[in-house]
């Protein structure tokens, strides 16, 4: 892979490591200089509709004025304290997030990145239960740190992060949207999970936790379904294991509710939040009860930038906006309208199949003339959309999923632009 070079003022160049750059997957992508609402702008003033919402971190859109002002005000007063000293901004954020969460009362373990929250939750589960093994699920993505990768499905990502062979067991995750999936997928997956738990118990290594995404987002926007989630919850309870919901994508209103784990019938022991919790500022957290979170002794999970005052101030502003504007209502309404448009498009275009998702977390698959998954078609779709001012992510478990995840602040005219552009691109590829 040819490295990307960023010109420096003196005419030399800095080389960005290919492991962090994704330019090969999105050729021709401009450098953006400004963001506002659902839109990104390049240096020439061309605007692009961001239907990725900054990789899911901008539920309230780019540069929301209330969030920006909160961050600026905090920057003027106090930027950083380190891991030892707390700030009033941190205390406010912990209180506001706890009040907003499904837990009452709630204890908050502050982190920086989402993958760190995953690692922290696994530590908590092992401390609370006194056990070590963990169960994760097919198609899971929990970040690229070593701990996050230990419970991530895609083997290629784990190549340079080896783990003990018996540390994590992988259970099946249902594919309700896939026509090739057998009937009774939920029951079959739960039966297999029950067998895995039983085998672990008989081997003297019962699980400390089961961790999953309510919608497996990175690997193709795959909803688990409430029946499966409730079944997993019951099996976890029976096994004495904690149930962890990774809500980095599904939390903060994206699926039409404040938290997926706050819905009737679902009571995860821990919920992980990040991405949109501070609307673009790097902050994340583990949420749960005092009894569970206090099991990890003091000082065993600290970080220099955890509870960063500026991120916390932004996060408090986000929660204020969540409570006053309830953007999950818009996510539900706009998501339904977008769903209907995509459903019509799917009926007209033979290469579009497998429409799925909840709220404004949607996706569909691209197939070739024989009905086989076509990563090239998905890549071409995203590329043509980019040429028309629409930014889409693509990928998934078979590489052929196009993801549609705009900010929750999208209005009717912006949804019309999004749907019209999707329609134009699809018909141009048919």
N, C-alpha and C positions, 0 to 999 in steps of 0.2 A: 504494500500500500504506500503510495506516495505521500509523504508528510505535507501538511498544510503549513505555509509560511506566512507569518504576519510581519509586514514591513515595519521596521523601526525608523525613527526620525533620522538617524545617522546613515541610513541606507543599508544597514545590515539587516538580518532577519532573525526572528525567534521562531523556533520550531515547536509546535504543539504536538505532544505525544499522540499517536494515532489511537491509543486506547481511550482517550477522552473525546476525540473529535468524531463526529458522525457525518462529515461532509460527503463521504463517498456514497452514503445512502440517500443523500438529498443534494444532488449536484445542482449548481447554479443558484444556491441559496444566498441571498444578499446578507450583508452585515447590517443589523438593525441598530438604529440610533435613538429611537423613541417608541414608547408604547402608550396607548390610551384606550381604555375600555377593552373592546374585543379586537383592537387593531394594533399592528406593528408597522413602523415606518422605517424605510431605509434612508440613506444619506441624500438621495435624490428626491425624497418626499413621496415616493410610491408607497401606498399602503397595502397591507395584507391582513386578511381576516384570520385570526389565530384560532383555528378549530382544534388546537391541542391544549389551549389554556396553559401554556408554559409547562408542558408535561404534567398537567393536572394541578399545578400549584397556584393557579390564579382564578379561583372560583368567582372572585369579585372583579375580575378583569385587570388589565394592566394599569398600574399607577392610580389606583382608586384614591381620590383626593383626601378622604378622611384617614386612610391608612398612611398616605404619604405625609400628611401634616403631623400625625402622631409620631412617626419616625423622626421627622425633622425636629420636632420639639424635644424629643428625648435626646437626640444627638447634641443639641445645644446644652443640655444639662449634664448628661452622663452617658458615655458610650460603653464603657467596659469596666468590670470589677474583678474579673478572674473567677476561678472556681471556688475560692474560699469565702469571699464576701458577697452578700446578696444585695439587691437593690429594691427600691419601692416599686419599680416597674415590674420586676420579677414577681413580687408578692401580689400585685394587682392581677397579673396575667394568670397566675396559678389559681387565684380566687375566681376570676371570671370564667376560666376554662372549666374549673370544677363545677361551677353553677350551671354551665351550659351542657355539661356531659350527662349521659344517662345514669350515672352513679350518684347516689345520695346517701351519705356524704361521699365525696370523691377525694382520692389522693392522687397527686400529679407528680410524675417523675419526669423532669425536664431533660431533653436531649437536643442535639443539633440537627442531624440528618435522620431521615426515616429509617435507614438501615441500622443506625445506632439504636433507635427505639426498639427495633426487632431484637437486637442483641441484649438490650436491657431487659426486655420482657422475658427472654429465655433465661436470663440470670435469675430474675424474680421467681419464675416457675420452678426452677431447680432449687432455689433456696426454700421456697414455701413447701414443696413436696418432699424434699430430700432425695429426689430421683434425678437421673441424668438424661435418659433417652427422650427424644421428641418425635412426634409424628407431624410431617408436613404432607402436602398434597400435590398431585400431578398438576402441571401448568402454573405452579406458584412462582411468584417473583417477589422476593423480600429484600432486594438490594444487593450490592456488590462488595460489601465488606466480607471478611471471612465468616463472621457469624451469620450475616444475612444470607450468604451463599450456601451455608450449611443446610438451609431449609428452602432453597431455591431449586426449581425443577430442572432447568436447562443445564445439562451436563457440561456443555462447552464453556459455560461461564465459570464452572467450578474447577477448571483444569489446573489452575495455579493456587488453589486454596484447598488442599487435601484435608480430609476429616477422618475421624475414626469410623470404621465400617459400620459399627452398631450404634452410632450416636443418633442417627436420624433414620426413621422408617418412612417410606413414601406410600401414601394411600391414594386410591383413585378418586378423581374429581369428575363429576358428571358433565357430559357434553349434550345438553338438551337441544341445542340448535343444530347439531350435526345429523343429517338424514341417515348417515351410516351407523349412528349410535343405536344400540339395541333398545327395544322397549324395556321398561322397568329399570332404566339406568340408575335412578336414585337408589332403589332397593338393592341393586347389585353392588353399587359402590359402598353402601352402608354395611352390607353383609361382609364384603372384603375387609372393610375397616374393622369390623367386629372381630374377624379372624386374626388380623394383625395384632390388635390389642390383646387378644387371648394368648397368642403365641408369645408376645413380649412378657406377659404375666407368668406364663409357665416357664419361661427362661430366667425368671427372677429379675427381669429388667422392665418393670411397668413404666409407662410414659409419664413424664413430668407435665407435658403440655401437648395439646393439639393446636397448631397454628394454621390459619388459612385466611384468604381474602374472600369476602362475601361475593365479590365479582372479581374473577381473575383477570386483571386489567391489562397488564403488560403482555401477556401471552394470548391476547385476542378478545378481550371484553367477553368473558364467559361467566354468566351468572350461575351461582351454585343452586339457587332456588331455596325457598324457605323450608320445604320439606327436608331437603338434604341437610341444611344448617341445623334444624331442630333435631334431626337424627344424630348428627355429629355431637351436638350439645349433650344429648342424653347419654351417648356412649362415653363421652368424656367424664360426665358426672359419675357414671357407674364405675369407671376406672379410677376415680379419685385424681384425675388429671385436670389441669387448668385448660380452659378454652380461650384462645387468643384470637381476636379479630384484627387483622391488619387492615385498617380503614384509611390508609394514606390516600387512596383514590376515592373510596366510597363515602368517607366522612365529610363533614362540613357542608351537607346539603346536596351533593351532586346527584344522588339517586332519588331525590324527591322527599327525603326525610333528613333531619339533622344528622343522625347517625344510623347506619344500618343496624347496628347492634342494639338500638333503642326501640326497635319495633316489637310489637306484641309477640310473645312466644320466644323471643331471643334474649338471652341473658349471658353474654360472654363474661368471663372473669376479668379479662384485660382488653382494652381497646387501644390501638396505636393510631395516633394522629400525626400529621406532618403536612408537607406540601402546602395546602391552602389554609392551614391553621393560622398562618401569618401572611398569607397572600403574597408569597414570593420571597419573604425573608426566611433564612435557614433556621428553622426551629421545629422541633417535634416533641412528642411526649408519650408516655405510657399512662393510661388512665385506669383506675381500679379502686378497690376498697383499701382502707387503711390496714386491715388485717393482712391482706396479701402483700401489698407493697412494702409494708414495714418488715417483712421477713428478710429482705435484703439488707444486711447490716450497713450502718452509716459508713460512708467513704468508699464503698465498693463499686459505685458507678458515678464518677464525676468526670467533667470535661471542662477545659478552659473556657469554651464558649457556650456551654449549656446555660440556659436562662439568660442569654445575652440581653441587656437592657433595651437595645433598639428593637430587636426582634420581639421581645415581650411587649413593648409599647405598641408595635404594629399588630401583634396578636390580640391584644385587648381591644384595639379599634375594630379588628375583624369581628370579634365576638359581639361587640356593641352593634355592628351593622347586621350581623346574623339575627340578633334578637329583634331589631327594629324593622328590618326589611324582609325577613324570612325568605331568603332567595331559593330555598328548597321548593317553595310553591311555584316559582317561576320555572325551576328545573323540571318539575312535574308537568306543568302546562306546556312549556316550550318543547320539552322532550316528547310529549304526546303528539304535538303538531309536527315535529320533525320526523317522528316515527311514521306517521301516516304518509308523509311525503316520500320517505325512504321505502316504505312498503309498496307504494305505487311504482316507484322506480324499479324495485326488485321484480315486480310483476312484468315490467316492460323489457328489462335487460336480462338476457339469458346468462350473462357472465356474473351477475350479482346474486348472491345467495346467502343464507344463514343470518339474516338480520336479527339482531339481538341487543339486549341491554336494558337499562333502567334509567329513568330521568334523562339527564344529559351525559350519560356514559353509554354510548352506542357504538356499534360496529357492524360491519358486514364483510363477507368473504368474496374474493374474486376467483373465478374458475375459468379454465380454458374450454375449447369447443367440446371436449370429451367429458367435461364435468370434473376434471381433476384440479386440485388447488394450483393457482397460478401466482406465485410471488412476483413474477415479472409484470403481470397485469396490475397488481396492487401498486407496485412501484411506479408504473407508467401512469396510473390513475392519480397518484399523489403528485407526480411531476407535472402533469397537465393542469391539475388544480393550482399548483404553485404559479404556473405561468399566467393564470387568470386571477391571481391575487388571493388565493385560498390556501392556507397552510394546514396540511393533514399529516398525521402520523400513520405509519403502516408497519406491519410485521405480524406478530402473533406466533402461535405454536407451529404453524405451517408456512409462515411468512406471507400469507395471502390476505390478511385482514386489514381493512381500512378502518381507522378509528375516528369517530366524530365526537369530540369532547369539548365543546366551546365553553367559554365562561358562562356562569349562571345569570349574569347581567345582560345577556343577549336580548335585544328587543325584537319586535315583530319584523321591522324592516331589515334588521341584520339576519334574522332567521330566513327571510325571503331571499336575501343575497346568498346565503349559505346553500339553501336548497336549490335555487336556480343554477348556481355554479356546479353543484354536484350533478344536477340533471344534464347540464350542457356537457360536462366532461364525460359522463357515462354514455351519452348518445354519440359523442365523438369517437368513442372507443368501440362501439357496437358493430 
